[in-house]
Amino acid sequence: MPASPSTARAINDRLALRLLQQEGPLTAGQLKQLTGLSRPTVADLVERLTVSGLIEVVGESGEQRRGPNAKLYGIVAGRAHLAALDVRTEGVAVVVSDLLGHVLAEASVPIGGDTGTGPAVEQAVTLVERVAKEAGADRLHTVGIGAPGLIDPASGELRDSSGLPEWHRRLMTALRERFPGARVSVENETNLAAVAEQRDGAARDRDTFVLLWLGMGVGAAVVLDGAVRRGASGGAGEIGFMPLPGTEGLPSATDCDGGFHSLTGAAAVADLAARYGVTASPAAHEPLAAAFVREAVARVGAAPAADGFLDALADRVALGAAAVISVLDPGCLVLAGEIGRAGGDSLAARVQHRLARMSPLHTEVRPTSLGGGAVLRGALLRARDRAQEELFAPPQS
């Protein structure tokens, strides 16, 4: 059954908007070439989208031809403003962007562990207000939050956890109250890091991979056929609880001690470094465990202790990674988080070498290429996607 004229127009409009998002400003002629639509159809959609305030003339093409240059059309970036938050146990970082994801302002604030729930929430919300004001945003259309912990798939809220500050869970409600009308959502930080790595980072050429987060805690994000898989309860990738040989005891439903976390979490890595005599001076805001790894990488080949420490760490990482690979066969593993980032190519190569011995399933191991901004970048990408899906949706008849 052929599409109705209104449906066909909506499909064409969304196609044109998607191309303008991906390719940047285009002329009507370029839109005709890329969409395969007729010249009158393209002229009609350009007029519709201009009248609706979704696109505007942003310049002229530089083509050498007779007559005036063709107009370049682009998405109205200021049609909506978006905010992204990276919420950690020790603070929060915020960016505000336009509809195209161009960052207009950003800032962060530390929040001490002894800060009460109310004051911590107020600090975070005030920071969002300040950054939005600096960005010139009168209102926020969409707010995306990245946070540690499990997301309830039914409610979309952070589940209660004894290991996380209470202000994390209160923050969503406070943002909705302070920014009425904004679409506020939260996603697990590791999942958002994977979104960023797939769009802009180490996994750009992969639609199936696993991101292994090595930081204060340990987690994983599973991306299969281009989609992040969250699991039935939102807990896919909670590999810190995975029982493994080499730990003392077994993890419990409320405590990951005895699981993979006991081998590769920040405290375990720091203890391992001390065992090999590796020392380091952390940079500002750098976890001590990451500083040990960074220093060891810098001294590879020059200090046997550094090589021994990295080899022992790779043994531990590979043990958990092999279990994940045997179930999912992702073909690619990205090492992220503060420790994965500090280990870089040196740790990734060691882990890949061990996996090749432990598993018949070929797996390429890559370090993150986005540094410490992966979670914030992923939150912004998700916020942009959601805003564009709504704003670019065809009007209801």
N, C-alpha and C positions, 0 to 999 in steps of 0.2 A: 504494500500500500504506500503510495507516494506521500511525502511529507506535505502538510498544509503550507500555504504561503507564509504564515506567521512562524511556523516551526522552522522552515527553511531560512527565514531571515535571522532567527535567533541563532541557528547553527552557524551561519555565515558570519554574524557579528562576533561570536565567541572565537571563531577561527581567526578572524582578523585581529582581535585583541590579543590572542595568544601569540600570534606572529609579532605583533608590535612589542610585546613583553620580551620575547626571546631574541628578536633581531634588532630591536631599537627602532628609532624613527624610520618610516618608510614612505615613499611616494605612493600615490594611487596606482601608478603603473607597476610599481614593485609588488604591491598587494595583489594586483591582477595576475601577475606572473606567478607569485607564490601560492595563491589560492586556486588558480585555474578558473576563476569566475569571470564573467563577461564584464566589459567596461561599464555598462549601465548599472549592473548589480553592485559593482565596487563603488561607483559614485553614490548610489543610494545608501549603502551601509556607512560610507564615510560621513555623509550628511546626518544620518541617524545618530551615529556615535558622537559626532560633534555637538549636535543639539542636546543630547543627553548629558553632556559634560564629561564624557569618558575620554575623548581624545581632543587634541587641539593642534593647530599649526605651530611647529616648533622651529621652522627654518625653511630653507630652500635647498634643493639638491644642487650639487656642483657640476651636473652634467653639462657638457658643452653642446648646445643645440640651439636652433633658431627659436626666437621668441623668449618669453620669460621662463626662468627655471621652474621646475615643478615644485609644488609645496610638499614639505616633509611633515607627516603626521606622527604624533607620539601620544602615549598615554598621559593623561593629566596626573602628574605625580603627586600634586598637592590635594587631590580629591579625598584622600584619607591619610591619616597618620597612624603609625603602628608603634607599639612598644614591645621590647623583648627583655626578659629578666633571666639572669643566671643566679639562682638562689643556692647558696652554700651554707654550711653550718656556721661559717665564720663571717659571712657578709653577703652582699648582693651587688650585682653589676647590672646596669640598665643601658639600653640604647633605644633611641627613637628615630624612626625613619619615615620616609614618604611611601607612597603606594608601590613604588618600584624597588623598594628596599635600600635606597640610598640613605646612609646614616647621616642624620642631621645633628645629633648631639648624643653624648654618652658620658657616664660617670659611674663610680662605684663607691661603696661605703662599707667599712668593717663593722661588724656587729659582734660584740664580745659575748662569750659563753655565759657571762653572769648578767647579761641584759635581760630584763623581764620580758614576758611575751608581749604585753601592750606596747612598751617603749620600742621593742624590736620591730613590731609591725609598723608603728608610726614612722620610724626611721626609714624603712623600706618604701613606704607609700610616699613620704615626703620627697625622697630621692626621685621617684617616678614623676611627681609633680614638677620638681625643679628641672629635670631633663626635658620634660615635655615643653615647659615654658621656654627653655633655651632653644629648643627646636622650632619654636613658633607655632606649636600645635595648640589650637583652641580646645580641641577635644581629641580623644583617642578612639579610633574605630575598633582596633583589635589589640589585645594584649596577650602575648605568649610567654609562658613561664617554664623554665627548665629547673627541675629540682630533683634531689636524690629521693629514693623511696619508690614504693609501689603506687600506681594510679589505679583506682577502682574503675573497671571498664563500664560499670553500670552508671555511676554518678559522675565520672570524670574528675573526681577529687582525689587528693592525696590520702592514702589510707593511714590510719593511726599507727605510729611506730615509736617504740620506746627509745630507738637509737637516734631520732631526729628531734630538733627543737620544735616546740609546740607552735612557735610563730610561723613556721612554714605553712601549716595547715590553715592558720587564721588569715594568711596574707590574701588568698583569693577573695574571700568575703570582703575584706577591707578595700581591695582594689575595685570590686564591683560597686561598693557604696560610694567611694570617692570619685569614680569615673562612671556615672550612670550612662547606660547605653553602649558601653564598650563590651566587646565580646572577649571574655577572659577565660583562658584555658591553661591547663598545666600538663606537662609531659615529663616523663623520666629523663633525666639529664643525659644518660648514656644513649638512649634512643635518639635524642636530638643531636648529639655529637655524630651519630651514624648518618643522620639526614644530611648534616653539613659535609661530612666526608664524601658522601655519595654525590652531592651536587657540586661541591667546590674543592674537594680535597683528595685524599689518597685513593678513594674508591670510585673516582669519576668514570672509570671504564668498566665497572662491575655493577650488575643488578642483583647479585647474590654474594654476600660476604658476612663476616662476623666482626664486630668491633669489640675488642677486649679492653675494658677500662681498668687501668692500674693506677690507683691513687690512694687516698686515705682508706677507701674501701675498694672492693673488686666487683665488677659487674660486666655484663656483655649485652650488646644489642644484636639482634638477629634480623638481617635483611634478606628476604627471599623473593625473587622475581620482582625486585624493585620496591617492595613494601616492607615496612617494619612490622615484625610479628610480635604481638604483646602477650599472647597466651590467654587461656581461659580466665585467669584471675588477674591478668596484668603483670604476671611475674616472670615471663620468659626472659632468660638472661640473668637471673639471680644466682649466678654461679659461685658467689661467695659461700653459699651453703652447700656446695657440692662436696660430698665426702671423697677424700683422696688418701692414698697411703702417704705416710710421712708426717701425719699430724697426730696430735695426742687426743684421743677420744673422738667423738662424733658431734657434728653440729646439732642444734635443736631447732624447733619451730620459731624460737625467739632469739636465738644466738648463733651466729655463724662461726664462732670459735670451734675449731676442729674440722672446718671445711677448707676450701680453697683459699678463703680469706686469711686463714692462719699461716699460709705459706707465702702469699704475695701481697697482702695488705701493707700499708706504710710501716706499721710497727714491726712486722716480720722482716721487711726489707732492711729497716734500720738495724735490727738485731743481726741480720746476716752480714751487713757491712762491718759492724763492729767485730764480728767473728774473724773477718779477713783483715782487719786493721785498716780499713778504708776510712778516711776522715774527709770532712768538707766544711766549708763555711757557706750556709745558705744565702742566696740572694734575697732581696726584699720579697716577702710574701711567698717564698719558695719552701715547700715542705722539706723537712730534713732528709727524708728518704730519697726524694728526687735529687737533692744536692749530692748525696752519696753516689747515686747512679751517674749523674752528670760528671762528677769528678773522676769516677772510674773510667768512663768513656774517654775522657780527655787524656788519661794516662795509659790507655791500652797499648801494649807492646813495650812500655817503658817501666812498668811496675807489675811484677807477677801477681801481687795481691789484687790489683785492679782486674786483671784477666780472670783470676780465680773467682772473685766475687761475681762478675758478670756471667761467667759460666754456670755458677751455682744458681744464680737468679734465673737464667735461661732454662735450667733444668726444671725449676719449679713452675715457671710459666708454661713450659711445654707440656708438663704433666696434666694441667687443667685444660690446656688448649687441645690436646690429643683426644680427651674425652668428648669435647664439643664437636670436634671434627669428625669423630667416628659416628656421631649421630646425624650431623647436618651436611657434611661434605660441602662446605661453602666455597672451597677453592681459593679463598683469600681471607686473611686475618689482618686486621688493622690494630696496632698497638697504640692506645690513646691514654688519656689521663696524665697526671703529672709525671709518673714514673715511666710510662710508655714513651712520653715525649722526650724525657731526659735520656732514655736509652737509645733513641734514634735508630739509625741504620745498624749500629753495632749490636744492640740487643735483638733487633728484628732478625738479623742474619743468624745469630746464634740460635734463636728459637726455631727458625725455619730449618736449620741443619738438624736439630734434634727431632723435629716432627717428621722429617724425611726418614729418619731411622725408626721411628715409632709407629708410623702409619703408612699404608700403601696408597693413601689418598693424597695426591699432590696438593699442597697448600702453599701459596705465596704469602709471606709475612711482610707487611709494610708498616713503617712508622707513620703516625699522624702527620699530615702536612699543614694542619691548621693551628697548631700550637694551642695556647690556653683559651682561645676564643671560639672553640668548636661548639660548645653548648649554646653560647649566646648567638652564634651564627645560625645554628639549627633552629633556635626559638624564633629568630627573626624570619627565617625562611618559612616556617610553619604559619606564623602570623600573616605573612604576605600572601601565602597560598589561600588561607581562609578568607582574608579580606577580598582578594580578587575573585574568588569563587562566588561570593555574595554580590559584589558590585558588578561583576560581569555576567551575572545570571540574567536570562531573558525576563522581561516584565511579565507578571502574572496577568493573564487575560480575564 
